[in-house]
Amino acid sequence: MYFHYLIGAGNMKRIFTFVLTMAMALCLAACAVPTGGGSSRRNGLGNAFSAVVDITLDRLEAEGEIKRYGEGVWEIEFSQPNTLSGVKLEFSEGNVLASYKGLSFSVPQSAVPVKAMMLNLIKAVEDNAKLAELSGEESDGMLKISGSLDGGDYTLTVDKDGLLSGFEMPNNKLTMKFSEMKTAEITIEQSASETSAETATEAVSTTTTTANVQ
């Protein structure tokens, strides 16, 4: 009572109001502290897709078409460089098959480094495809997701729809860039049918050429 008498009722009210205002200001300031640029978006990594891929692996420059049919089932067909042009690598259930215009053979030496990096890409994508949503750092409209594999650290980049846009493993001097992304349903049967059609067309062309020569 003596303390209250010295301060005065009016002053007491002003002090209480001041303390309450400061507490609210501190609370709002704490809530406004940025969280380091972290963000999240929908997960589109589980979609079947086809895309053009540009690969830089140390001194190797390669291009090709890459497809994901479903969980763990992928393929890549190279168009560049000449040592890999036309070579197709198929990945399924941990197995890797190589072929050229429908003829199967062991993975060529020139494709061994890319095969290893493809396995890293597949592992990174499939692990993240199981998540409800993707979380990472925003950068120029893209979301960069960091992770680690037995082969080293990686950064997976997805676009605004959560679709694959890039893959990097700095320690392995690997960069993959994906473009012309199409998420229409793709099946292994369709791919096999397309290959058969191409082979048949080549066979007809060869037969016609032979007949003309005779």
Residue frames as a rotation matrix with the C-alpha (Angstrom) as fourth column:
MET 1
0.578 0.816 0.000 0.00
0.816 -0.578 0.000 0.00
0.000 0.000 -1.000 0.00
TYR 2
0.434 -0.481 -0.762 2.84
0.166 -0.789 0.592 2.40
-0.886 -0.383 -0.262 0.86
PHE 3
-0.654 -0.681 0.330 4.54
0.382 0.081 0.921 1.61
-0.653 0.728 0.207 -2.53
HIS 4
-0.173 0.712 0.680 1.26
0.972 0.014 0.233 2.17
0.157 0.702 -0.695 -4.35
TYR 5
0.713 0.456 -0.533 0.81
0.593 -0.798 0.109 5.49
-0.375 -0.394 -0.839 -2.50
LEU 6
-0.049 -0.829 -0.557 4.31
0.121 -0.558 0.821 6.76
-0.991 -0.027 0.128 -3.51
ILE 7
-0.814 -0.291 0.503 3.87
0.485 0.138 0.864 5.94
-0.320 0.947 0.028 -7.21
GLY 8
-0.491 0.727 -0.481 0.27
-0.609 -0.680 -0.407 7.00
-0.623 0.093 0.777 -7.52
ALA 9
0.124 0.651 0.749 -2.58
0.177 0.728 -0.662 5.22
-0.976 0.215 -0.025 -9.23
GLY 10
0.877 0.234 -0.419 -2.17
-0.315 -0.379 -0.870 7.12
-0.363 0.895 -0.259 -12.49
ASN 11
0.051 -0.951 -0.306 1.56
-0.997 -0.067 0.040 6.44
-0.059 0.303 -0.951 -12.71
MET 12
-0.417 -0.148 0.897 1.01
-0.349 0.937 -0.007 2.79
-0.839 -0.316 -0.442 -11.88
LYS 13
0.577 0.719 0.387 -1.41
0.145 0.376 -0.915 2.43
-0.804 0.584 0.112 -14.77
ARG 14
0.767 -0.335 -0.547 1.03
-0.640 -0.462 -0.614 4.11
-0.047 0.821 -0.569 -17.18
ILE 15
-0.306 -0.922 0.236 3.89
-0.899 0.361 0.249 1.85
-0.315 -0.136 -0.939 -16.09
PHE 16
-0.162 0.340 0.926 1.71
-0.025 0.937 -0.349 -1.24
-0.987 -0.079 -0.143 -16.53
THR 17
0.853 0.517 -0.070 0.64
-0.037 -0.073 -0.997 -0.10
-0.520 0.853 -0.043 -20.00
PHE 18
0.407 -0.797 -0.446 4.27
-0.913 -0.370 -0.173 0.58
-0.027 0.478 -0.878 -20.98
VAL 19
-0.486 -0.599 0.636 5.43
-0.624 0.748 0.227 -2.86
-0.612 -0.286 -0.738 -19.82
LEU 20
0.194 0.661 0.725 2.56
0.177 0.703 -0.689 -4.58
-0.965 0.261 0.020 -21.64
THR 21
0.893 0.125 -0.433 3.30
-0.353 -0.401 -0.845 -2.66
-0.279 0.908 -0.313 -24.86
MET 22
0.004 -0.982 -0.188 7.00
-0.994 -0.024 0.107 -3.58
-0.110 0.186 -0.976 -24.71
ALA 23
-0.394 -0.097 0.914 6.16
-0.284 0.959 -0.021 -7.23
-0.874 -0.268 -0.405 -24.13
MET 24
0.621 0.697 0.359 3.86
0.183 0.317 -0.931 -7.30
-0.762 0.644 0.069 -27.17
ALA 25
0.721 -0.414 -0.556 6.51
-0.688 -0.522 -0.503 -5.55
-0.082 0.745 -0.662 -29.32
LEU 26
-0.337 -0.900 0.277 9.16
-0.862 0.414 0.294 -8.09
-0.379 -0.139 -0.915 -28.31
CYS 27
-0.094 0.408 0.908 6.79
0.037 0.913 -0.406 -10.95
-0.995 -0.005 -0.101 -29.08
LEU 28
0.883 0.463 -0.083 5.99
-0.026 -0.129 -0.991 -9.59
-0.469 0.877 -0.102 -32.54
ALA 29
0.372 -0.833 -0.410 9.69
-0.927 -0.358 -0.113 -9.02
-0.053 0.421 -0.905 -33.25
ALA 30
-0.452 -0.535 0.714 10.51
-0.550 0.797 0.249 -12.61
-0.702 -0.280 -0.655 -32.29
CYS 31
0.272 0.659 0.701 7.77
0.247 0.656 -0.713 -13.96
-0.930 0.367 0.016 -34.52
ALA 32
0.925 0.126 -0.358 9.06
-0.263 -0.467 -0.844 -11.89
-0.273 0.875 -0.399 -37.42
VAL 33
-0.017 -0.998 0.055 12.60
-0.675 0.052 0.736 -13.32
-0.738 -0.024 -0.675 -37.30
PRO 34
0.372 0.156 -0.915 13.30
-0.890 0.341 -0.304 -15.08
0.264 0.927 0.266 -40.64
THR 35
0.730 -0.005 0.684 13.83
-0.336 0.868 0.366 -18.84
-0.595 -0.497 0.631 -40.59
GLY 36
-0.243 -0.953 0.180 16.83
-0.204 0.232 0.951 -18.85
-0.948 0.194 -0.250 -42.91
GLY 37
-0.389 0.110 -0.914 14.94
-0.898 -0.264 0.351 -18.85
-0.203 0.958 0.202 -46.21
GLY 38
-0.914 0.072 0.399 13.49
0.071 0.997 -0.017 -22.32
-0.399 0.013 -0.917 -45.74
SER 39
-0.264 0.857 -0.443 10.44
-0.937 -0.336 -0.092 -23.15
-0.227 0.391 0.892 -47.87
SER 40
-0.655 0.125 0.745 8.32
0.101 0.992 -0.078 -26.05
-0.749 0.024 -0.662 -49.04
ARG 41
-0.284 0.612 -0.739 6.10
-0.938 -0.336 0.083 -26.98
-0.198 0.716 0.669 -51.98
ARG 42
0.715 0.662 0.224 4.15
-0.589 0.744 -0.316 -29.84
-0.376 0.094 0.922 -53.49
ASN 43
-0.283 -0.823 0.492 6.04
-0.403 0.568 0.718 -33.02
-0.871 0.005 -0.492 -54.33
GLY 44
0.677 0.514 -0.526 6.04
-0.671 0.137 -0.729 -33.89
-0.303 0.847 0.438 -58.04
LEU 45
-0.326 -0.933 -0.151 9.04
-0.931 0.289 0.222 -36.22
-0.163 0.213 -0.963 -57.97
GLY 46
-0.447 0.188 0.875 6.84
-0.141 0.951 -0.276 -39.31
-0.883 -0.247 -0.399 -57.92
ASN 47
0.567 0.714 -0.411 5.41
-0.488 -0.111 -0.866 -38.59
-0.663 0.692 0.286 -61.37
ALA 48
0.183 -0.451 0.873 6.34
0.778 0.609 0.151 -40.58
-0.600 0.652 0.463 -64.45
PHE 49
0.670 0.019 -0.742 8.12
-0.250 -0.935 -0.251 -38.22
-0.699 0.354 -0.622 -66.82
SER 50
0.365 -0.678 0.638 10.37
0.928 0.320 -0.191 -37.79
-0.075 0.662 0.746 -69.81
ALA 51
0.864 -0.153 -0.479 12.86
-0.071 -0.980 0.184 -34.95
-0.498 -0.125 -0.858 -70.23
VAL 52
0.632 -0.763 0.136 15.96
0.198 -0.010 -0.980 -33.82
0.749 0.647 0.145 -72.06
VAL 53
0.896 -0.374 -0.238 19.02
0.229 -0.070 0.971 -33.99
-0.380 -0.925 0.023 -69.81
ASP 54
0.572 -0.805 0.159 22.38
-0.235 -0.346 -0.908 -32.23
0.786 0.482 -0.387 -70.15
ILE 55
0.939 -0.261 -0.223 25.13
0.329 0.498 0.802 -33.86
-0.098 -0.827 0.553 -68.11
THR 56
0.382 -0.902 0.199 28.52
-0.539 -0.393 -0.745 -32.52
0.750 0.177 -0.637 -67.10
LEU 57
0.991 -0.135 0.020 30.67
0.072 0.640 0.765 -35.06
-0.116 -0.757 0.643 -65.30
ASP 58
0.154 -0.973 -0.172 34.20
0.359 -0.107 0.927 -33.79
-0.921 -0.205 0.333 -64.79
ARG 59
-0.630 -0.461 -0.625 35.42
-0.373 -0.526 0.764 -33.46
-0.681 0.715 0.159 -68.39
LEU 60
-0.803 0.399 0.442 32.58
0.586 0.661 0.469 -35.47
-0.105 0.636 -0.765 -69.92
GLU 61
-0.603 0.693 -0.396 29.75
-0.632 -0.717 -0.292 -33.59
-0.486 0.074 0.871 -71.65
ALA 62
-0.926 0.326 0.193 26.70
0.377 0.835 0.400 -35.69
-0.031 0.443 -0.896 -72.50
GLU 63
-0.537 0.832 -0.136 23.12
-0.821 -0.553 -0.139 -35.19
-0.191 0.037 0.981 -73.66
GLY 64
-0.938 0.259 -0.231 20.16
0.150 0.903 0.402 -37.50
0.313 0.342 -0.886 -73.92
GLU 65
-0.071 0.970 0.233 16.56
-0.625 -0.225 0.748 -38.27
0.778 -0.092 0.622 -73.09
ILE 66
-0.970 -0.242 0.004 15.72
-0.137 0.536 -0.833 -39.55
0.200 -0.808 -0.554 -69.64
LYS 67
-0.045 0.995 -0.089 12.51
-0.460 0.058 0.886 -41.25
0.887 0.081 0.455 -68.50
ARG 68
-0.913 -0.053 0.405 11.08
-0.392 0.391 -0.833 -42.34
-0.115 -0.919 -0.378 -65.17
TYR 69
-0.483 0.749 -0.455 8.33
-0.121 0.457 0.881 -44.96
0.867 0.480 -0.130 -65.46
GLY 70
0.750 0.661 -0.031 7.78
-0.092 0.151 0.984 -45.57
0.655 -0.735 0.174 -61.77
GLU 71
0.760 -0.443 0.476 9.61
-0.599 -0.192 0.777 -46.17
-0.253 -0.876 -0.411 -58.52
GLY 72
0.095 -0.871 0.482 13.16
-0.300 0.436 0.848 -47.27
-0.949 -0.225 -0.220 -59.35
VAL 73
0.179 0.031 0.983 12.39
0.791 0.590 -0.162 -47.84
-0.586 0.807 0.081 -63.05
TRP 74
0.471 -0.152 -0.869 14.33
-0.313 -0.950 -0.004 -45.40
-0.825 0.274 -0.494 -65.24
GLU 75
0.360 -0.515 0.778 16.09
0.867 0.493 -0.075 -45.23
-0.345 0.701 0.624 -68.57
ILE 76
0.381 -0.306 -0.872 18.39
-0.303 -0.933 0.195 -42.82
-0.873 0.190 -0.449 -70.37
GLU 77
0.532 -0.234 0.814 19.25
0.798 0.459 -0.389 -42.81
-0.283 0.857 0.431 -74.09
PHE 78
-0.029 -0.685 -0.728 22.23
0.268 -0.707 0.655 -40.73
-0.963 -0.176 0.204 -75.14
SER 79
0.912 0.246 0.329 22.47
0.387 -0.242 -0.890 -38.49
-0.139 0.939 -0.316 -78.19
GLN 80
0.494 -0.814 0.306 25.88
-0.349 -0.508 -0.787 -37.01
0.796 0.282 -0.535 -77.34
PRO 81
-0.066 -0.690 -0.720 28.87
-0.771 -0.423 0.476 -37.56
-0.634 0.587 -0.504 -77.34
ASN 82
0.181 0.111 -0.977 29.54
-0.905 0.408 -0.121 -39.78
0.385 0.906 0.175 -80.35
THR 83
-0.775 -0.565 -0.282 31.00
-0.403 0.787 -0.467 -42.52
0.486 -0.248 -0.838 -78.12
LEU 84
-0.844 0.512 0.159 27.61
0.073 0.405 -0.911 -42.82
-0.531 -0.758 -0.379 -76.37
SER 85
-0.472 0.704 -0.531 25.16
-0.850 -0.524 0.061 -41.79
-0.235 0.480 0.845 -79.08
GLY 86
0.007 0.607 -0.795 22.36
-0.690 0.578 0.435 -44.34
0.724 0.546 0.423 -79.37
VAL 87
-0.733 -0.303 -0.609 23.33
0.200 0.760 -0.619 -46.18
0.650 -0.575 -0.496 -76.18
LYS 88
0.222 0.863 0.455 20.42
-0.527 -0.286 0.800 -46.78
0.820 -0.417 0.391 -73.79
LEU 89
-0.893 -0.418 -0.166 20.78
-0.059 0.474 -0.879 -47.63
0.446 -0.775 -0.448 -70.10
GLU 90
0.166 0.986 0.003 17.79
-0.304 0.048 0.951 -49.15
0.938 -0.158 0.308 -68.32
PHE 91
-0.857 -0.429 0.286 17.53
-0.351 0.079 -0.933 -49.25
0.378 -0.900 -0.218 -64.53
SER 92
0.267 0.964 -0.016 15.12
-0.657 0.194 0.728 -51.54
0.705 -0.184 0.685 -62.69
GLU 93
0.975 0.223 0.010 15.22
-0.148 0.612 0.777 -53.27
0.167 -0.759 0.630 -59.29
GLY 94
0.549 -0.826 0.126 18.91
-0.351 -0.090 0.932 -52.53
-0.759 -0.556 -0.339 -58.88
ASN 95
0.100 -0.489 0.866 19.81
0.714 0.642 0.280 -53.98
-0.693 0.590 0.413 -62.29
VAL 96
0.159 -0.124 -0.979 21.30
-0.507 -0.862 0.027 -52.03
-0.847 0.492 -0.200 -65.18
LEU 97
0.265 -0.014 0.964 20.90
0.693 0.698 -0.181 -53.12
-0.670 0.716 0.195 -68.81
ALA 98
-0.278 -0.402 -0.872 22.62
-0.380 -0.788 0.484 -51.53
-0.882 0.466 0.066 -71.80
SER 99
0.200 0.346 0.917 21.43
0.713 0.591 -0.379 -51.69
-0.672 0.729 -0.128 -75.39
TYR 100
-0.569 -0.342 -0.748 22.01
-0.299 -0.761 0.576 -50.12
-0.766 0.551 0.330 -78.78
LYS 101
-0.391 0.542 -0.744 19.20
-0.912 -0.119 0.392 -50.07
0.124 0.832 0.541 -81.33
GLY 102
0.604 0.797 -0.016 17.55
-0.771 0.590 0.241 -53.01
0.201 -0.133 0.970 -79.59
LEU 103
0.391 -0.553 -0.735 20.72
0.135 0.825 -0.549 -55.10
0.910 0.115 0.398 -79.21
SER 104
0.966 0.021 0.258 21.68
-0.250 -0.184 0.951 -55.78
0.067 -0.983 -0.173 -75.58
PHE 105
0.244 -0.934 -0.260 25.27
0.359 0.336 -0.871 -55.82
0.901 0.119 0.417 -74.35
SER 106
0.145 -0.278 -0.950 27.29
0.988 -0.017 0.156 -55.08
-0.060 -0.960 0.272 -71.22
VAL 107
0.907 0.202 -0.369 27.58
0.241 -0.969 0.061 -51.45
-0.345 -0.144 -0.928 -70.14
PRO 108
0.534 -0.750 0.389 30.36
0.541 -0.051 -0.839 -49.89
0.650 0.659 0.379 -72.27
GLN 109
-0.181 -0.728 -0.661 33.38
0.983 -0.124 -0.132 -48.45
0.014 -0.674 0.739 -70.49
SER 110
-0.809 -0.150 0.569 32.51
0.277 -0.950 0.143 -44.95
0.519 0.273 0.810 -71.71
ALA 111
0.040 0.936 0.351 29.14
-0.212 -0.335 0.918 -45.16
0.977 -0.111 0.184 -69.93
VAL 112
-0.064 -0.103 -0.993 30.39
0.771 0.626 -0.114 -46.53
0.633 -0.773 0.039 -66.58
PRO 113
-0.929 -0.298 -0.218 30.88
0.367 -0.681 -0.633 -43.09
0.041 -0.668 0.743 -64.92
VAL 114
-0.626 0.765 0.154 27.43
-0.637 -0.615 0.464 -41.91
0.450 0.192 0.872 -66.06
LYS 115
0.024 0.614 -0.789 25.89
0.143 0.779 0.610 -45.16
0.989 -0.127 -0.069 -64.87
ALA 116
-0.489 -0.287 -0.824 27.26
0.822 0.165 -0.545 -44.53
0.292 -0.944 0.155 -61.35
MET 117
-0.991 0.104 -0.081 25.94
-0.072 -0.944 -0.322 -40.95
-0.110 -0.313 0.943 -61.31
MET 118
-0.372 0.907 -0.200 22.54
-0.472 0.000 0.882 -42.09
0.799 0.422 0.428 -62.63
LEU 119
-0.093 0.296 -0.951 22.29
0.629 0.758 0.174 -44.47
0.772 -0.582 -0.257 -59.69
ASN 120
-0.814 -0.224 -0.536 22.93
0.564 -0.527 -0.636 -41.51
-0.140 -0.820 0.556 -57.36
LEU 121
-0.834 0.550 0.030 20.26
-0.494 -0.771 0.402 -39.44
0.244 0.321 0.915 -59.12
ILE 122
-0.151 0.813 -0.562 17.74
-0.095 0.554 0.827 -42.25
0.984 0.178 -0.007 -58.90
LYS 123
-0.336 -0.043 -0.941 18.44
0.842 0.435 -0.321 -42.80
0.423 -0.900 -0.110 -55.21
ALA 124
-0.956 -0.075 -0.285 18.08
0.205 -0.862 -0.463 -39.09
-0.211 -0.501 0.839 -54.41
VAL 125
-0.644 0.761 -0.077 14.84
-0.608 -0.447 0.656 -38.69
0.465 0.469 0.751 -56.38
GLU 126
-0.094 0.651 -0.753 13.22
0.147 0.757 0.637 -41.87
0.985 -0.051 -0.167 -55.05
ASP 127
-0.599 -0.162 -0.785 14.08
0.782 0.093 -0.616 -41.01
0.173 -0.982 0.070 -51.43
ASN 128
-0.935 0.202 -0.291 12.52
-0.094 -0.934 -0.345 -37.56
-0.342 -0.295 0.892 -51.76
ALA 129
-0.631 0.732 -0.255 9.55
-0.379 -0.004 0.925 -38.79
0.677 0.681 0.280 -53.80
LYS 130
-0.349 0.479 -0.806 8.28
0.665 0.732 0.147 -40.58
0.660 -0.485 -0.574 -50.69
LEU 131
-0.880 -0.051 -0.472 7.86
0.407 -0.592 -0.696 -37.31
-0.244 -0.805 0.541 -48.76
ALA 132
0.126 0.989 -0.073 4.47
0.861 -0.146 -0.487 -35.61
-0.492 -0.002 -0.870 -48.37
GLU 133
0.991 0.095 0.099 6.04
0.133 -0.846 -0.516 -32.32
0.035 0.524 -0.851 -49.48
LEU 134
0.257 -0.956 0.141 9.47
0.825 0.141 -0.548 -31.03
0.504 0.257 0.825 -50.42
SER 135
0.946 -0.012 -0.323 11.44
0.203 -0.755 0.624 -28.70
-0.252 -0.656 -0.712 -48.15
GLY 136
0.104 -0.958 0.266 14.54
0.994 0.096 -0.045 -26.70
0.018 0.269 0.963 -48.98
GLU 137
-0.306 -0.325 -0.895 15.92
0.373 -0.905 0.202 -23.27
-0.876 -0.272 0.399 -49.81
GLU 138
0.763 0.618 0.188 14.27
0.462 -0.318 -0.828 -20.91
-0.452 0.719 -0.528 -52.31
SER 139
-0.339 -0.862 -0.377 16.50
0.157 -0.447 0.881 -19.62
-0.928 0.239 0.287 -55.10
ASP 140
-0.792 0.023 -0.610 15.21
-0.537 -0.500 0.679 -17.73
-0.289 0.866 0.408 -58.17
GLY 141
0.084 0.957 -0.277 11.84
-0.996 0.092 0.014 -19.46
0.039 0.275 0.961 -58.06
MET 142
0.112 -0.137 -0.984 13.41
-0.243 0.957 -0.161 -22.90
0.964 0.257 0.073 -57.63
LEU 143
0.781 0.099 0.616 13.58
-0.624 0.156 0.766 -25.05
-0.020 -0.983 0.183 -54.51
LYS 144
-0.019 -0.878 -0.477 16.98
-0.568 0.402 -0.718 -26.54
0.823 0.258 -0.507 -53.69
ILE 145
0.897 0.368 0.247 16.93
-0.426 0.562 0.709 -29.69
0.122 -0.741 0.660 -51.57
SER 146
-0.081 -0.997 0.005 20.15
-0.897 0.071 -0.436 -30.79
0.435 -0.040 -0.900 -49.92
GLY 147
0.898 0.345 0.272 20.97
-0.432 0.811 0.395 -34.36
-0.085 -0.472 0.877 -48.96
SER 148
-0.151 -0.984 0.096 23.70
-0.961 0.169 0.219 -36.95
-0.232 -0.059 -0.971 -48.65
LEU 149
0.899 0.322 -0.298 24.30
-0.400 0.880 -0.258 -40.34
0.179 0.351 0.919 -50.26
ASP 150
0.669 -0.699 0.252 27.07
0.400 0.624 0.671 -42.91
-0.626 -0.348 0.697 -50.03
GLY 151
0.249 -0.559 0.791 28.49
0.952 -0.009 -0.306 -41.25
0.178 0.829 0.530 -53.14
GLY 152
-0.817 -0.577 0.002 28.59
0.561 -0.795 -0.232 -37.79
0.136 -0.188 0.973 -51.53
ASP 153
-0.391 0.659 -0.643 26.46
0.256 -0.593 -0.763 -34.73
-0.884 -0.463 0.063 -50.82
TYR 154
-0.632 0.243 0.736 23.93
0.759 0.002 0.651 -33.59
0.157 0.970 -0.185 -53.39
THR 155
-0.636 0.554 -0.538 21.55
-0.222 -0.798 -0.560 -30.77
-0.739 -0.237 0.631 -54.25
LEU 156
-0.544 0.593 0.594 18.27
0.830 0.484 0.277 -31.61
-0.124 0.643 -0.755 -55.95
THR 157
-0.870 0.235 -0.433 16.46
-0.231 -0.971 -0.063 -28.72
-0.436 0.046 0.899 -57.65
VAL 158
-0.402 0.816 0.416 12.72
0.887 0.460 -0.045 -28.70
-0.228 0.351 -0.908 -58.40
ASP 159
-0.812 0.160 0.561 10.55
0.189 -0.837 0.513 -26.10
0.552 0.523 0.650 -60.16
LYS 160
-0.682 0.572 0.456 7.34
-0.723 -0.621 -0.302 -24.41
0.111 -0.536 0.837 -58.97
ASP 161
0.390 0.855 -0.342 5.39
-0.786 0.503 0.359 -27.63
0.479 0.129 0.868 -59.59
GLY 162
0.389 -0.316 0.866 7.83
-0.690 0.523 0.500 -29.77
-0.611 -0.791 -0.014 -57.62
LEU 163
0.991 -0.040 0.125 9.18
0.115 0.720 -0.684 -31.38
-0.063 0.692 0.719 -60.80
LEU 164
0.344 -0.938 0.041 12.83
0.673 0.278 0.685 -32.30
-0.654 -0.208 0.727 -61.31
SER 165
0.997 -0.031 -0.069 14.92
-0.067 -0.787 -0.613 -29.43
-0.035 0.616 -0.787 -62.70
GLY 166
0.325 -0.944 -0.052 18.51
-0.622 -0.172 -0.764 -30.12
0.712 0.280 -0.643 -61.66
PHE 167
0.984 -0.136 -0.111 20.86
0.175 0.697 0.696 -32.41
-0.017 -0.704 0.710 -59.77
GLU 168
0.427 -0.884 0.190 24.36
-0.530 -0.415 -0.740 -31.63
0.733 0.215 -0.645 -58.53
MET 169
0.904 -0.344 -0.255 27.09
0.415 0.560 0.717 -33.49
-0.104 -0.754 0.649 -56.67
PRO 170
0.835 -0.551 -0.002 29.95
-0.537 -0.813 -0.226 -30.97
0.123 0.189 -0.974 -56.32
ASN 171
0.213 -0.803 0.557 32.44
-0.621 0.329 0.712 -33.46
-0.754 -0.497 -0.429 -54.89
ASN 172
0.039 -0.123 0.992 31.92
0.502 0.861 0.087 -35.64
-0.864 0.494 0.096 -57.97
LYS 173
-0.741 -0.306 -0.598 32.00
-0.234 -0.717 0.657 -32.67
-0.629 0.627 0.460 -60.38
LEU 174
-0.701 0.584 0.411 28.52
0.713 0.564 0.416 -33.67
0.012 0.585 -0.811 -61.56
THR 175
-0.618 0.620 -0.484 25.80
-0.381 -0.774 -0.505 -31.36
-0.688 -0.127 0.715 -62.86
MET 176
-0.706 0.505 0.497 22.56
0.707 0.551 0.444 -32.49
-0.050 0.665 -0.745 -64.49
LYS 177
-0.715 0.529 -0.457 20.05
-0.414 -0.847 -0.333 -30.05
-0.564 -0.049 0.825 -65.99
PHE 178
-0.581 0.607 0.543 16.59
0.694 0.717 -0.060 -31.19
-0.426 0.342 -0.838 -67.07
SER 179
-0.678 0.377 -0.631 14.45
-0.507 -0.861 0.030 -29.44
-0.532 0.341 0.775 -69.69
GLU 180
-0.453 0.608 -0.652 11.38
-0.735 0.160 0.659 -30.08
0.505 0.778 0.375 -71.87
MET 181
-0.939 0.088 0.333 9.82
-0.200 0.648 -0.735 -31.92
-0.280 -0.757 -0.591 -68.94
LYS 182
-0.269 0.885 -0.379 6.72
-0.690 0.098 0.718 -33.95
0.672 0.454 0.584 -69.85
THR 183
-0.757 0.025 0.653 4.69
-0.574 0.452 -0.683 -35.75
-0.312 -0.892 -0.328 -67.21
ALA 184
0.230 0.824 -0.518 2.30
-0.940 0.326 0.101 -37.60
0.252 0.464 0.849 -69.53
GLU 185
0.573 0.042 0.819 1.84
-0.468 0.837 0.284 -41.24
-0.673 -0.546 0.499 -68.56
ILE 186
0.027 -0.648 -0.761 4.70
-0.934 0.255 -0.250 -43.31
0.356 0.718 -0.599 -69.97
THR 187
0.766 0.198 0.611 4.79
-0.447 0.848 0.285 -47.10
-0.462 -0.492 0.738 -69.82
ILE 188
-0.305 -0.905 0.295 7.56
-0.407 0.404 0.819 -49.57
-0.861 0.130 -0.492 -70.49
GLU 189
0.013 0.399 0.917 5.28
0.662 0.684 -0.307 -51.22
-0.750 0.611 -0.255 -73.07
GLN 190
0.929 0.335 -0.157 4.97
0.138 -0.708 -0.693 -47.92
-0.343 0.622 -0.704 -74.95
SER 191
0.314 -0.901 -0.300 8.74
-0.753 -0.428 0.499 -47.47
-0.578 0.069 -0.813 -74.94
ALA 192
-0.421 -0.447 0.789 9.27
0.024 0.864 0.502 -51.03
-0.907 0.230 -0.353 -76.22
SER 193
0.437 0.688 0.579 6.65
0.664 0.187 -0.724 -50.45
-0.607 0.701 -0.375 -78.91
GLU 194
0.867 -0.170 -0.469 8.40
-0.346 -0.882 -0.320 -47.26
-0.359 0.439 -0.824 -80.04
THR 195
-0.129 -0.987 0.101 11.75
-0.658 0.161 0.736 -49.09
-0.742 0.029 -0.670 -80.18
SER 196
-0.240 0.123 0.963 10.22
0.443 0.897 -0.004 -51.93
-0.864 0.425 -0.270 -82.20
ALA 197
0.791 0.602 0.110 8.66
0.404 -0.380 -0.832 -49.45
-0.459 0.703 -0.544 -84.60
GLU 198
0.554 -0.675 -0.486 12.00
-0.702 -0.693 0.162 -47.68
-0.446 0.252 -0.859 -85.08
THR 199
-0.403 -0.727 0.555 13.76
-0.324 0.681 0.657 -51.02
-0.856 0.085 -0.510 -85.67
ALA 200
0.129 0.565 0.815 11.09
0.641 0.580 -0.503 -52.08
-0.757 0.587 -0.287 -88.17
THR 201
0.918 0.213 -0.335 11.42
-0.054 -0.769 -0.637 -48.79
-0.393 0.603 -0.694 -90.04
GLU 202
0.111 -0.966 -0.232 15.18
-0.816 -0.222 0.534 -49.20
-0.567 0.131 -0.813 -90.23
ALA 203
-0.394 -0.219 0.892 14.78
0.115 0.952 0.284 -52.78
-0.912 0.215 -0.350 -91.46
VAL 204
0.585 0.686 0.433 12.36
0.571 0.031 -0.821 -51.69
-0.576 0.727 -0.373 -94.22
SER 205
0.791 -0.342 -0.507 14.72
-0.489 -0.852 -0.187 -48.90
-0.368 0.396 -0.841 -95.21
THR 206
-0.241 -0.941 0.239 17.66
-0.613 0.339 0.713 -51.33
-0.752 0.026 -0.659 -95.38
THR 207
-0.138 0.290 0.947 15.65
0.476 0.858 -0.193 -53.84
-0.869 0.424 -0.256 -97.44
THR 208
0.850 0.526 -0.012 14.54
0.278 -0.469 -0.838 -51.15
-0.447 0.709 -0.545 -99.88
THR 209
0.459 -0.770 -0.443 18.09
-0.759 -0.599 0.256 -49.89
-0.462 0.219 -0.859 -100.29
THR 210
-0.427 -0.612 0.666 19.36
-0.239 0.786 0.570 -53.43
-0.872 0.084 -0.482 -100.92
ALA 211
0.244 0.628 0.739 16.63
0.631 0.476 -0.613 -54.06
-0.736 0.616 -0.280 -103.52
ASN 212
0.922 0.109 -0.371 17.49
-0.150 -0.783 -0.603 -50.85
-0.356 0.612 -0.706 -105.34
VAL 213
0.032 -0.993 -0.115 21.18
-0.770 -0.098 0.631 -51.77
-0.637 0.068 -0.768 -105.40
GLN 214
-0.409 -0.135 0.902 20.39
0.245 0.937 0.251 -55.16
-0.879 0.324 -0.350 -106.97
